[in-house]
Amino acid sequence: MRIDAYIAEYARRTPQQIALEEGKKSISYNCLDEDIDTIASSMGDFGHCRFAILAESGIQYIKILMAVYRSANIAIPLPIEFPKFSLEQILDNAHVNNIIATEAQYSRYGEDFFGRFGTVVVVSNDTSVKTLRKNIVNEANNPELRLVLYTSGTTGTPKGVMLSDRNLVANAESIIEVLSISSGDKGALVISPHHAFGNSIIDSHLMAGGAVRIGSMNFMESTFSLVESGVSVFYGVPSTYRILLRYPERFKKAFENVRTAASAGGGMDALTVKEINELSPCTVILPMYGQTEATARLAYLPPEDVDEFVDTIGKPIPGVMLDVFDDENRSVGPNIRGELVARGENILLGYLDDEIATENKLINGWMHTGDLAQKLPNGYFRLLGRKDDLIKIGDHRVNPREIEKHIENNTEVSRVFVVPVSHELMGTAISLMIIPKEGTEVDALFSFCRKNLPGYLCPREILFIDHLPLSENGKISNRSIIGEYQNVKNSV
């Protein structure tokens, strides 16, 4: 069953129920279903073909996405927050002949950008459809493929994650169960819908017959107003909450009726949990962990254990198995470091047009996450950094996340980021980027490192920064840390 089929079912059973809200606009399940049919009719002649989607976050984007599903084609959403060259890299990688865009994005990118496509479909604000060009080319695609989401990974090379209808439905079913989502719930979508987390929010609430309130984090007052519009489940990455918590009184007022504050896209730190609890004690905090390759989410930390086990990812969501393997792909016991692996119906089909990457990711039915982890005796899992992030200093293999956490826990700093830099003798050494607290002193940090770290881990330099080194999709990775370091050095 496809996600759009659930919309059709609710259009029949509860036609006037609101499905989507955006600003002052709202649309019922019945009207949404009709608009999906209208857009889908423009793609009915295509037989399971790839369609790039170029649309801003909003109701129109969701209509177009569901229309590609309904026409039995393959959706490839383009993250419009990425720079143009990144989109072109994705398009080259995906070998896309067809594109469907909103009028706004067609005007923004211009005719030259669309010249590469054989088929160009434009959807207007009133949902009327114009087919500017049509060239149907037969494509040999995986018969189960329905959605391709792009993730840059740690190397920066775009990878197209292939997902099936069953992947999408299975993950949404699990999220509905974990968050107890019902038709009476309204979820807040203030993060990009073009990525796995945002896509999962849409799927789970529409499958439950509830509503999605669409907004952004561009203006704080409008974001808080969105929360106050009857939102019962709020979703964000950790930085979303940190930004909102800068306005404690406004946060307290807005979140007083929010039942659940869910988080993914990185670990929720103890300070953020503490501040949310103090300002909105009736709101349940539910951290989650996942990957694009898992149709968004793999694990969650039960609310009753958030205070004690916030440094873990908790346990698998329903329908998922997690384990930790050694280098020989054998399961290891509790408290032993290895690679986190997963299996379940939400696990990707593979990477688009990349058999080698697929074979490296999926081994004997298990997806290798690339995250170092350990199982705890209580069945929870603790992440220990990315396998690809390990730094080789001389003959030592170093996990930068462990160094960062050690310094953060024992000195007066807010955040620490380890940067690998070249060294004439060791090959690689480390520098540190620090987000300081009031009173943080460089000399004191150097002194701590000399006394508490082996010589090869003493930093060559310590730089103060005032913001998180986020990638273009809002995450912290080795690549984004190195990029920020280069920016700081270039500005000196």
C-alpha positions as CSV (number, residue, x, y, z in Angstrom):
1,M,0.0,0.0,0.0
2,R,1.3,3.5,-0.9
3,I,1.3,6.5,1.4
4,D,-1.1,8.3,-1.0
5,A,-3.6,5.5,-0.6
6,Y,-4.1,6.4,3.1
7,I,-4.9,9.9,2.0
8,A,-7.6,8.6,-0.4
9,E,-9.0,6.4,2.4
10,Y,-9.3,9.4,4.8
11,A,-10.8,11.4,2.0
12,R,-13.6,8.8,1.9
13,R,-14.0,8.3,5.6
14,T,-13.4,11.8,7.0
15,P,-13.5,14.2,4.0
16,Q,-13.6,17.5,6.0
17,Q,-10.8,16.6,8.4
18,I,-7.9,19.0,7.9
19,A,-4.8,17.3,6.5
20,L,-2.3,20.2,6.0
21,E,-1.9,23.7,7.3
22,E,0.5,26.4,6.1
23,G,0.2,30.0,7.3
24,K,-3.4,31.0,6.9
25,K,-4.1,28.2,4.4
26,S,-5.5,24.7,5.2
27,I,-6.7,21.8,3.1
28,S,-9.0,18.9,4.0
29,Y,-8.3,15.3,3.1
30,N,-10.9,15.4,0.4
31,C,-9.5,18.5,-1.3
32,L,-5.9,17.2,-0.9
33,D,-6.9,13.9,-2.5
34,E,-8.6,15.7,-5.5
35,D,-5.5,17.9,-6.0
36,I,-3.2,14.9,-5.9
37,D,-5.4,13.3,-8.7
38,T,-5.1,16.5,-10.8
39,I,-1.3,16.6,-10.6
40,A,-1.0,12.8,-11.0
41,S,-2.9,12.9,-14.3
42,S,0.0,14.8,-15.9
43,M,2.3,11.9,-15.3
44,G,-0.1,9.0,-16.1
45,D,1.6,8.2,-19.4
46,F,4.9,7.4,-17.8
47,G,5.8,3.9,-16.7
48,H,7.6,3.9,-13.3
49,C,10.0,6.7,-14.3
50,R,12.2,9.0,-12.2
51,F,10.7,12.5,-11.5
52,A,12.8,15.1,-9.9
53,I,10.7,17.4,-7.6
54,L,11.7,21.0,-7.3
55,A,9.3,22.6,-4.8
56,E,9.6,24.8,-1.8
57,S,8.5,23.4,1.6
58,G,4.7,23.7,1.9
59,I,1.4,22.2,0.9
60,Q,2.3,22.3,-2.8
61,Y,5.4,20.2,-2.2
62,I,3.4,17.5,-0.4
63,K,0.7,17.5,-3.2
64,I,3.4,17.0,-5.8
65,L,5.2,14.2,-3.9
66,M,2.0,12.3,-3.3
67,A,1.0,12.8,-7.0
68,V,4.3,11.2,-8.2
69,Y,3.4,8.2,-5.9
70,R,-0.1,8.0,-7.2
71,S,1.0,8.1,-10.8
72,A,3.2,5.0,-10.0
73,N,6.4,6.9,-10.8
74,I,9.5,7.5,-8.7
75,A,10.0,10.7,-6.7
76,I,13.4,12.3,-6.3
77,P,13.0,15.5,-4.1
78,L,15.6,18.1,-4.6
79,P,16.6,19.9,-1.4
80,I,16.2,23.5,-2.5
81,E,18.1,24.8,0.5
82,F,21.2,23.3,-1.2
83,P,23.3,25.5,-3.6
84,K,22.6,25.1,-7.3
85,F,25.8,23.2,-8.0
86,S,24.8,20.6,-5.3
87,L,21.4,20.1,-7.1
88,E,23.1,19.7,-10.4
89,Q,25.4,17.1,-8.8
90,I,22.4,15.2,-7.6
91,L,20.7,15.4,-11.0
92,D,23.8,14.1,-12.8
93,N,24.1,11.3,-10.3
94,A,20.4,10.3,-10.6
95,H,20.2,10.4,-14.4
96,V,16.8,12.1,-14.3
97,N,15.0,12.8,-17.5
98,N,11.8,14.3,-16.0
99,I,11.1,17.1,-13.5
100,I,8.0,18.5,-11.9
101,A,8.3,22.0,-10.3
102,T,6.2,24.7,-8.7
103,E,5.9,28.0,-10.6
104,A,8.0,29.7,-8.0
105,Q,10.9,27.4,-8.5
106,Y,10.6,27.4,-12.3
107,S,10.9,31.2,-12.2
108,R,13.7,31.1,-9.7
109,Y,16.0,28.7,-11.6
110,G,15.1,29.8,-15.1
111,E,14.7,28.0,-18.5
112,D,18.5,27.2,-18.8
113,F,18.3,25.0,-15.7
114,F,15.4,23.1,-17.1
115,G,17.0,22.6,-20.5
116,R,18.6,19.3,-19.4
117,F,15.2,17.6,-18.9
118,G,13.1,15.8,-21.6
119,T,9.9,16.3,-19.6
120,V,9.1,19.5,-17.7
121,V,5.8,19.8,-15.7
122,V,5.0,23.0,-13.8
123,V,2.3,23.2,-11.1
124,S,0.7,26.6,-10.4
125,N,-0.4,28.0,-7.1
126,D,-4.0,27.0,-7.9
127,T,-2.8,23.4,-8.7
128,S,-3.4,23.7,-12.4
129,V,-0.8,21.8,-14.3
130,K,1.2,22.8,-17.4
131,T,3.3,20.3,-19.3
132,L,6.0,22.4,-21.1
133,R,7.8,19.4,-22.6
134,K,7.1,15.7,-22.7
135,N,9.6,13.0,-23.8
136,I,8.8,9.6,-22.4
137,V,11.9,7.5,-22.1
138,N,11.8,3.9,-21.0
139,E,13.7,3.3,-17.8
140,A,14.9,0.1,-16.1
141,N,14.3,0.8,-12.5
142,N,14.0,-1.4,-9.4
143,P,10.4,-2.5,-9.5
144,E,10.0,-1.7,-5.8
145,L,11.5,1.8,-6.0
146,R,9.2,4.7,-5.0
147,L,11.4,7.4,-3.5
148,V,15.0,8.5,-3.7
149,L,16.4,10.7,-0.9
150,Y,19.8,12.1,-1.2
151,T,22.4,12.1,1.6
152,S,25.8,13.7,1.2
153,G,27.4,11.3,3.7
154,T,30.8,11.9,5.3
155,T,32.7,12.2,2.0
156,G,30.4,14.8,0.4
157,T,29.6,12.5,-2.5
158,P,25.8,12.4,-3.0
159,K,24.2,9.0,-2.6
160,G,20.6,8.3,-3.7
161,V,18.9,6.2,-1.0
162,M,16.3,3.9,-2.7
163,L,13.2,3.4,-0.7
164,S,10.1,1.3,-1.4
165,D,6.4,1.8,-0.5
166,R,6.9,-0.9,2.2
167,N,9.9,1.0,3.6
168,L,7.8,4.2,3.9
169,V,4.8,2.5,5.4
170,A,6.8,0.3,7.8
171,N,8.7,3.3,9.2
172,A,5.6,5.4,9.5
173,E,3.7,2.6,11.3
174,S,6.6,2.3,13.8
175,I,6.6,6.1,14.5
176,I,2.9,6.2,14.9
177,E,3.2,3.5,17.6
178,V,6.2,5.0,19.4
179,L,4.7,8.5,19.5
180,S,1.0,7.3,19.9
181,I,0.0,9.5,16.9
182,S,-3.8,9.6,16.3
183,S,-6.2,11.5,14.0
184,G,-6.5,14.1,16.6
185,D,-2.8,15.0,16.6
186,K,-1.2,17.9,14.7
187,G,2.5,17.6,14.0
188,A,4.8,20.6,13.5
189,L,7.0,20.5,10.4
190,V,9.6,23.3,10.7
191,I,12.5,21.3,9.2
192,S,13.1,20.4,5.5
193,P,10.5,18.0,4.1
194,H,13.1,17.1,1.4
195,H,15.1,15.0,3.8
196,A,14.3,11.8,5.7
197,F,13.3,13.2,9.0
198,G,10.8,15.7,7.5
199,N,9.5,13.1,5.1
200,S,8.8,10.7,8.0
201,I,6.8,13.4,9.8
202,I,4.6,13.9,6.8
203,D,4.1,10.2,6.3
204,S,3.3,9.3,9.9
205,H,0.8,12.0,10.5
206,L,-1.0,11.5,7.2
207,M,-1.1,7.7,7.7
208,A,-2.7,8.3,11.1
209,G,-5.3,10.6,9.6
210,G,-4.0,13.6,11.6
211,A,-2.7,17.0,10.5
212,V,0.6,18.5,9.6
213,R,1.3,22.2,10.3
214,I,4.0,23.5,8.0
215,G,6.4,26.4,8.8
216,S,10.0,27.2,9.2
217,M,12.6,28.4,11.6
218,N,13.3,31.7,9.7
219,F,11.4,33.9,12.1
220,M,11.1,33.0,15.8
221,E,7.7,34.7,16.5
222,S,6.1,32.9,13.6
223,T,7.6,29.6,14.8
224,F,6.2,30.0,18.3
225,S,2.9,31.1,16.8
226,L,2.9,27.8,14.8
227,V,3.4,25.8,18.0
228,E,0.5,27.6,19.6
229,S,-1.9,26.8,16.8
230,G,-2.8,23.4,18.4
231,V,0.4,21.5,17.7
232,S,0.5,18.4,19.9
233,V,3.7,16.9,18.6
234,F,6.7,19.1,17.8
235,Y,9.7,17.8,15.9
236,G,13.2,19.2,15.6
237,V,16.9,18.4,15.4
238,P,18.8,19.3,18.6
239,S,19.8,22.7,17.2
240,T,16.1,23.5,16.6
241,Y,15.5,23.2,20.4
242,R,18.7,25.1,21.3
243,I,17.6,28.0,19.1
244,L,14.0,28.1,20.6
245,L,15.4,27.8,24.1
246,R,17.2,31.2,23.7
247,Y,13.7,32.7,24.3
248,P,12.7,30.9,27.5
249,E,9.5,32.8,28.4
250,R,8.2,32.5,24.8
251,F,9.1,28.8,24.8
252,K,7.3,28.3,28.1
253,K,4.1,29.9,26.8
254,A,4.2,28.2,23.4
255,F,4.9,24.6,24.5
256,E,2.5,24.4,27.4
257,N,0.0,22.4,25.3
258,V,2.6,20.3,23.4
259,R,2.3,16.7,24.4
260,T,5.6,15.4,22.8
261,A,8.8,17.1,21.8
262,A,10.5,14.6,19.5
263,S,14.1,15.0,18.3
264,A,16.3,13.3,15.7
265,G,19.3,14.3,13.5
266,G,21.8,14.1,16.4
267,G,22.0,13.4,20.1
268,M,19.9,15.5,22.5
269,D,22.3,16.8,25.2
270,A,21.5,16.8,29.0
271,L,21.4,20.6,29.2
272,T,18.7,20.9,26.5
273,V,16.6,18.2,28.2
274,K,16.9,20.0,31.5
275,E,15.9,23.3,30.1
276,I,12.8,21.8,28.3
277,N,11.8,20.0,31.5
278,E,12.0,23.2,33.5
279,L,10.1,25.3,31.0
280,S,7.5,22.8,29.9
281,P,7.3,20.0,32.6
282,C,4.2,18.4,31.0
283,T,5.9,17.9,27.6
284,V,7.3,14.5,27.0
285,I,10.8,14.5,25.5
286,L,11.4,11.7,23.0
287,P,14.9,11.6,21.4
288,M,15.2,9.4,18.3
289,Y,18.1,8.1,16.2
290,G,18.1,7.2,12.5
291,Q,19.5,7.4,9.1
292,T,18.2,8.3,5.6
293,E,19.0,4.7,4.7
294,A,16.5,3.5,7.4
295,T,13.7,5.7,6.0
296,A,14.5,8.0,8.8
297,R,14.5,6.3,12.2
298,L,15.9,3.2,13.9
299,A,15.8,3.8,17.7
300,Y,14.2,5.8,20.4
301,L,14.8,6.6,24.0
302,P,11.7,6.0,26.1
303,P,10.7,9.2,28.0
304,E,11.0,7.6,31.4
305,D,14.7,7.0,30.8
306,V,15.7,10.4,29.2
307,D,17.2,11.8,32.3
308,E,19.4,8.8,33.1
309,F,20.3,7.6,29.6
310,V,20.3,10.7,27.4
311,D,23.8,9.8,26.2
312,T,22.3,6.7,24.5
313,I,20.0,6.2,21.5
314,G,17.8,3.9,23.6
315,K,16.3,0.8,21.9
316,P,15.1,-0.2,18.4
317,I,11.7,1.1,17.2
318,P,9.1,-1.6,16.6
319,G,10.0,-3.8,13.6
320,V,13.7,-3.1,13.8
321,M,16.6,-5.2,15.1
322,L,19.8,-3.5,16.2
323,D,23.1,-5.2,17.0
324,V,26.8,-4.4,17.3
325,F,29.3,-6.3,15.0
326,D,33.1,-6.6,15.1
327,D,35.3,-6.3,12.0
328,E,34.5,-10.0,11.1
329,N,30.7,-9.2,11.1
330,R,30.2,-11.1,14.3
331,S,27.9,-10.0,17.1
332,V,29.7,-8.8,20.2
333,G,28.7,-8.7,23.8
334,P,27.7,-5.8,26.1
335,N,30.1,-2.9,26.5
336,I,32.3,-4.0,23.6
337,R,32.9,-1.5,20.8
338,G,31.9,-2.3,17.2
339,E,29.7,-1.1,14.4
340,L,26.0,-0.6,14.8
341,V,24.0,-2.7,12.3
342,A,20.3,-2.8,11.7
343,R,17.6,-4.9,9.9
344,G,13.9,-4.4,9.3
345,E,11.3,-3.5,6.7
346,N,12.3,0.1,6.8
347,I,15.9,-0.6,5.5
348,L,16.8,0.8,2.1
349,L,16.7,-1.2,-1.1
350,G,20.2,0.1,-2.0
351,Y,21.9,3.1,-3.5
352,L,20.7,4.4,-6.8
353,D,22.9,3.2,-9.7
354,D,25.7,2.3,-7.2
355,E,26.1,-1.5,-6.7
356,I,29.4,-1.2,-5.0
357,A,28.1,1.2,-2.3
358,T,25.0,-1.0,-1.9
359,E,27.2,-4.1,-1.4
360,N,29.3,-2.3,1.3
361,K,26.1,-1.0,3.1
362,L,24.0,-4.2,3.0
363,I,25.8,-7.4,4.1
364,N,24.0,-10.6,4.8
365,G,20.7,-8.8,5.4
366,W,22.2,-6.3,7.8
367,M,22.6,-2.6,7.1
368,H,25.9,-1.3,8.4
369,T,25.3,2.2,9.8
370,G,28.9,3.3,9.9
371,D,28.4,4.3,13.5
372,L,30.6,2.9,16.3
373,A,28.5,1.8,19.2
374,Q,28.3,-0.5,22.2
375,K,25.4,-2.5,23.6
376,L,24.5,-1.8,27.2
377,P,23.4,-4.5,29.6
378,N,19.9,-3.0,29.7
379,G,19.5,-3.4,25.9
380,Y,20.1,0.2,25.0
381,F,22.8,1.3,22.6
382,R,25.4,4.0,23.0
383,L,27.0,5.7,20.0
384,L,30.8,6.3,20.1
385,G,31.3,8.3,16.9
386,R,31.4,7.6,13.2
387,K,33.6,4.7,11.9
388,D,34.7,7.0,9.0
389,D,35.6,9.8,11.5
390,L,38.5,7.8,13.1
391,I,41.8,9.8,12.8
392,K,45.1,8.0,12.4
393,I,47.9,9.8,14.3
394,G,51.1,7.9,13.9
395,D,50.2,4.3,14.7
396,H,47.2,5.3,16.8
397,R,43.6,5.3,15.6
398,V,41.7,8.0,17.5
399,N,38.0,8.6,17.9
400,P,37.5,12.4,17.9
401,R,34.1,12.3,19.5
402,E,35.6,10.7,22.7
403,I,38.2,13.4,23.0
404,E,35.6,16.1,22.5
405,K,33.3,14.6,25.2
406,H,36.2,14.2,27.7
407,I,37.2,17.8,27.3
408,E,33.6,19.1,27.5
409,N,33.0,17.1,30.7
410,N,36.1,18.3,32.5
411,T,36.6,21.9,31.5
412,E,34.6,25.2,31.4
413,V,33.5,25.0,27.8
414,S,30.2,24.7,25.9
415,R,31.3,22.6,22.9
416,V,34.5,21.1,21.6
417,F,35.3,20.0,18.0
418,V,38.4,18.1,17.1
419,V,40.0,19.0,13.7
420,P,42.5,16.7,12.0
421,V,45.4,18.7,10.7
422,S,48.6,17.7,8.9
423,H,51.8,17.0,10.9
424,E,55.3,16.8,9.5
425,L,56.2,13.8,11.6
426,M,53.0,12.0,12.7
427,G,51.2,12.6,9.4
428,T,48.2,13.9,11.3
429,A,47.7,15.9,14.5
430,I,44.7,17.6,16.1
431,S,43.6,21.2,16.6
432,L,40.5,22.2,18.7
433,M,37.7,24.5,17.9
434,I,35.9,25.6,21.1
435,I,32.6,27.3,21.8
436,P,33.6,29.0,25.1
437,K,31.7,29.7,28.2
438,E,32.2,33.0,30.0
439,G,35.6,32.9,31.6
440,T,37.0,30.1,29.3
441,E,40.8,30.5,29.0
442,V,43.0,29.1,26.2
443,D,46.0,28.6,28.6
444,A,43.8,26.6,31.0
445,L,42.6,24.4,28.2
446,F,46.2,23.7,27.0
447,S,47.2,22.9,30.5
448,F,44.3,20.4,30.9
449,C,45.2,18.7,27.7
450,R,48.9,18.4,28.6
451,K,48.0,16.9,32.0
452,N,45.2,14.6,31.0
453,L,45.8,13.5,27.4
454,P,48.7,11.5,25.9
455,G,51.2,13.6,24.1
456,Y,50.1,12.7,20.6
457,L,46.6,14.1,21.4
458,C,47.7,17.5,22.7
459,P,46.3,20.1,20.3
460,R,48.6,22.1,18.1
461,E,46.2,25.1,18.5
462,I,42.9,26.1,20.1
463,L,40.5,28.4,18.2
464,F,37.4,30.0,19.7
465,I,34.3,30.0,17.6
466,D,30.8,31.3,18.4
467,H,28.5,28.9,16.5
468,L,28.0,25.3,15.6
469,P,29.8,24.0,12.5
470,L,26.7,22.8,10.6
471,S,26.7,21.3,7.1
472,E,24.3,22.6,4.5
473,N,21.6,20.1,5.7
474,G,22.0,21.3,9.3
475,K,24.1,18.5,10.7
476,I,27.5,18.4,12.4
477,S,29.9,16.0,10.7
478,N,33.7,15.7,10.3
479,R,33.4,17.4,6.9
480,S,31.4,20.4,8.4
481,I,33.9,20.7,11.3
482,I,36.9,20.7,8.9
483,G,35.0,23.2,6.6
484,E,34.4,25.6,9.5
485,Y,38.1,25.3,10.6
486,Q,39.2,26.3,7.1
487,N,36.8,29.3,7.2
488,V,38.2,30.4,10.6
489,K,41.8,30.0,9.4
490,N,41.1,31.9,6.2
491,S,39.6,34.8,8.1
492,V,42.6,35.2,10.4
